[in-house]
Amino acid sequence: MKIIRINSKNLERRSREIEKSASHFDPELVSQTEKIVEDVREQGDSALFRYAKKFDGPYVTAKNVKVTDREFEEAKAAVAPDIARDLKKAASRIRSYQKKKLPKAGAYKDALGNELGWLIRPIEKVGVYVPGGKASYPSTVLMTAIPARVAGAIEISVVTPCSGKRVNPEILLACEIAGVSNVYKIGGAHAIAAMAFGTRSIPKVDKVVGPGNIYVTIAKKLVYGFCDIDMLAGPTEVLIIADGSCPPGWVAADLLAQAEHDEMSIPILATTSYDYAKEVKKEVLSQLRGLDREEIAGAAVSNNGRIYVTENMEQAVALSNAVAPEHLELCVRSPKSLLKGIKHAGAIFLGSLSTEPFGDYVSGPSHVLPTGGAARFSSPLSVYDFLRMPSTISMSKKGFSSLGATVMNLAHAEGLSGHAFSVKRRIEDS
């Protein structure tokens, strides 16, 4: 894990060194994914299960791809009681947070008596991708499906790759707790395409959400426009700003908590003390040896881990704003004083007790967050992502007569005489 000194002259260059790969894909991978997506679009189930046999396993067929009621019951029985209890506790907190964010419809009358407003309408059919592979993530079910359900989604379909012939029991229990309508034992780019276009076995949805591997991410990009998507998720990131008041072992543990997700994870520390930086690095290497996922976390730390030693806290904040991290921890004595300067981050954890795993599981906000610098222009997944706000316009007689000439002048200026005539005709017939 490299220790790098930052100053006013190299701050910008150093911040650009941090990989931002969410929107840059290997052309070969794009080509492979394009073929999968197009095949499913054109051939439906035929292509879907051809790719399922190749990537998911020979046991996935049109007859068994949908999880049955019996499988749900078996899954519930297989989940340890304490895990079931805590999934319900997490779900309750997520649901409460999202309900507090629900916006309201509104309307007002302007000075001319025109009534203008906006409605709140849910996206009705939502597809959720729940990752499998290196680990199973029932928490992702809760963090995606619950905001959709709170928003008023009518049908929520989950696709998830499974090991063996069954879906992870905790994932199925999380689906039931979150109010998921259907679960399908299939993953990868072909599953994304199936939800976007619809096949005989998997229903078409209006929006696809949830993180996945590079093929899933490329597929989401390709189907955008046929349906909506939440974001293009890249490798997970954490940037910790520490002033030395937080024990080095705590900071090291937080860096490794992100590093264990994937070999491409990006764990970063910014501090003003070189001695503190060395202590944290020492702790990282020590704690790494005790992790179950030591190989994965070790690769992430080796490839992407950085400790930046800045001249002051202002530079640390500037570095963070340049990176726009997915997760930002403010492990400082007065985190709210630093918060004022933070412009770009997915989720911000204030104080040394607010370790990022609380955000992954139980604090309330969704853990589906913008990565790769996308926090500069996007927000965490929330109930807002599953709502539409159509405008309402009701013109009064006074408003029509007062604004009609303006409409016609602007329409003629744009060469749209038909627009102008639609107003003129009403004036002539009045």
ChimeraX attribute file (.defattr): number of C-alpha atoms within 10 A of each C-alpha:
attribute: neighborCount
match mode: 1-to-1
recipient: residues
	/A:1	18
	/A:2	16
	/A:3	16
	/A:4	15
	/A:5	18
	/A:6	24
	/A:7	16
	/A:8	10
	/A:9	8
	/A:10	10
	/A:11	18
	/A:12	15
	/A:13	10
	/A:14	17
	/A:15	18
	/A:16	12
	/A:17	9
	/A:18	17
	/A:19	15
	/A:20	17
	/A:21	14
	/A:22	19
	/A:23	15
	/A:24	10
	/A:25	13
	/A:26	9
	/A:27	9
	/A:28	9
	/A:29	12
	/A:30	18
	/A:31	11
	/A:32	13
	/A:33	23
	/A:34	18
	/A:35	13
	/A:36	22
	/A:37	26
	/A:38	17
	/A:39	19
	/A:40	27
	/A:41	21
	/A:42	12
	/A:43	11
	/A:44	21
	/A:45	22
	/A:46	15
	/A:47	20
	/A:48	26
	/A:49	23
	/A:50	18
	/A:51	22
	/A:52	25
	/A:53	15
	/A:54	10
	/A:55	16
	/A:56	21
	/A:57	18
	/A:58	14
	/A:59	15
	/A:60	23
	/A:61	18
	/A:62	14
	/A:63	8
	/A:64	13
	/A:65	20
	/A:66	19
	/A:67	15
	/A:68	13
	/A:69	9
	/A:70	9
	/A:71	15
	/A:72	19
	/A:73	13
	/A:74	14
	/A:75	18
	/A:76	19
	/A:77	13
	/A:78	14
	/A:79	17
	/A:80	11
	/A:81	11
	/A:82	9
	/A:83	12
	/A:84	17
	/A:85	12
	/A:86	13
	/A:87	22
	/A:88	18
	/A:89	13
	/A:90	19
	/A:91	25
	/A:92	17
	/A:93	16
	/A:94	25
	/A:95	21
	/A:96	16
	/A:97	18
	/A:98	22
	/A:99	16
	/A:100	9
	/A:101	14
	/A:102	15
	/A:103	14
	/A:104	9
	/A:105	12
	/A:106	12
	/A:107	13
	/A:108	11
	/A:109	13
	/A:110	11
	/A:111	9
	/A:112	15
	/A:113	15
	/A:114	17
	/A:115	16
	/A:116	15
	/A:117	16
	/A:118	16
	/A:119	15
	/A:120	16
	/A:121	15
	/A:122	19
	/A:123	21
	/A:124	18
	/A:125	20
	/A:126	30
	/A:127	31
	/A:128	26
	/A:129	27
	/A:130	23
	/A:131	23
	/A:132	21
	/A:133	13
	/A:134	10
	/A:135	10
	/A:136	19
	/A:137	17
	/A:138	21
	/A:139	21
	/A:140	24
	/A:141	27
	/A:142	30
	/A:143	27
	/A:144	30
	/A:145	32
	/A:146	30
	/A:147	29
	/A:148	33
	/A:149	23
	/A:150	22
	/A:151	26
	/A:152	17
	/A:153	20
	/A:154	15
	/A:155	18
	/A:156	25
	/A:157	23
	/A:158	30
	/A:159	25
	/A:160	25
	/A:161	24
	/A:162	20
	/A:163	14
	/A:164	12
	/A:165	14
	/A:166	16
	/A:167	22
	/A:168	21
	/A:169	21
	/A:170	22
	/A:171	27
	/A:172	25
	/A:173	25
	/A:174	24
	/A:175	25
	/A:176	17
	/A:177	18
	/A:178	26
	/A:179	19
	/A:180	26
	/A:181	14
	/A:182	18
	/A:183	24
	/A:184	22
	/A:185	23
	/A:186	31
	/A:187	24
	/A:188	26
	/A:189	29
	/A:190	30
	/A:191	29
	/A:192	29
	/A:193	30
	/A:194	27
	/A:195	29
	/A:196	31
	/A:197	21
	/A:198	18
	/A:199	20
	/A:200	11
	/A:201	19
	/A:202	25
	/A:203	17
	/A:204	21
	/A:205	23
	/A:206	18
	/A:207	23
	/A:208	27
	/A:209	25
	/A:210	27
	/A:211	23
	/A:212	24
	/A:213	16
	/A:214	21
	/A:215	20
	/A:216	24
	/A:217	24
	/A:218	27
	/A:219	25
	/A:220	28
	/A:221	16
	/A:222	19
	/A:223	22
	/A:224	15
	/A:225	12
	/A:226	14
	/A:227	17
	/A:228	20
	/A:229	21
	/A:230	22
	/A:231	24
	/A:232	24
	/A:233	25
	/A:234	26
	/A:235	23
	/A:236	22
	/A:237	27
	/A:238	28
	/A:239	28
	/A:240	27
	/A:241	25
	/A:242	27
	/A:243	19
	/A:244	18
	/A:245	11
	/A:246	17
	/A:247	14
	/A:248	20
	/A:249	17
	/A:250	16
	/A:251	25
	/A:252	23
	/A:253	17
	/A:254	22
	/A:255	27
	/A:256	27
	/A:257	18
	/A:258	24
	/A:259	31
	/A:260	24
	/A:261	19
	/A:262	19
	/A:263	19
	/A:264	22
	/A:265	26
	/A:266	28
	/A:267	29
	/A:268	26
	/A:269	26
	/A:270	28
	/A:271	26
	/A:272	22
	/A:273	18
	/A:274	17
	/A:275	12
	/A:276	19
	/A:277	23
	/A:278	15
	/A:279	16
	/A:280	23
	/A:281	23
	/A:282	15
	/A:283	17
	/A:284	23
	/A:285	15
	/A:286	13
	/A:287	15
	/A:288	20
	/A:289	13
	/A:290	9
	/A:291	15
	/A:292	10
	/A:293	16
	/A:294	16
	/A:295	15
	/A:296	19
	/A:297	27
	/A:298	23
	/A:299	17
	/A:300	23
	/A:301	27
	/A:302	16
	/A:303	16
	/A:304	20
	/A:305	25
	/A:306	21
	/A:307	23
	/A:308	25
	/A:309	23
	/A:310	22
	/A:311	16
	/A:312	15
	/A:313	18
	/A:314	13
	/A:315	19
	/A:316	27
	/A:317	22
	/A:318	18
	/A:319	23
	/A:320	24
	/A:321	19
	/A:322	20
	/A:323	27
	/A:324	28
	/A:325	31
	/A:326	29
	/A:327	24
	/A:328	25
	/A:329	26
	/A:330	25
	/A:331	25
	/A:332	21
	/A:333	16
	/A:334	12
	/A:335	18
	/A:336	13
	/A:337	10
	/A:338	17
	/A:339	14
	/A:340	9
	/A:341	13
	/A:342	16
	/A:343	14
	/A:344	23
	/A:345	29
	/A:346	25
	/A:347	23
	/A:348	21
	/A:349	19
	/A:350	20
	/A:351	17
	/A:352	19
	/A:353	12
	/A:354	15
	/A:355	20
	/A:356	24
	/A:357	13
	/A:358	14
	/A:359	18
	/A:360	17
	/A:361	23
	/A:362	22
	/A:363	17
	/A:364	19
	/A:365	23
	/A:366	25
	/A:367	26
	/A:368	24
	/A:369	28
	/A:370	29
	/A:371	29
	/A:372	24
	/A:373	25
	/A:374	24
	/A:375	22
	/A:376	18
	/A:377	11
	/A:378	16
	/A:379	20
	/A:380	21
	/A:381	23
	/A:382	28
	/A:383	26
	/A:384	18
	/A:385	20
	/A:386	26
	/A:387	22
	/A:388	14
	/A:389	15
	/A:390	11
	/A:391	13
	/A:392	12
	/A:393	11
	/A:394	13
	/A:395	15
	/A:396	15
	/A:397	11
	/A:398	13
	/A:399	16
	/A:400	18
	/A:401	14
	/A:402	12
	/A:403	13
	/A:404	16
	/A:405	15
	/A:406	11
	/A:407	17
	/A:408	20
	/A:409	14
	/A:410	14
	/A:411	16
	/A:412	14
	/A:413	10
	/A:414	10
	/A:415	11
	/A:416	13
	/A:417	14
	/A:418	12
	/A:419	15
	/A:420	19
	/A:421	15
	/A:422	12
	/A:423	17
	/A:424	16
	/A:425	10
	/A:426	11
	/A:427	13
	/A:428	8
	/A:429	6
	/A:430	6
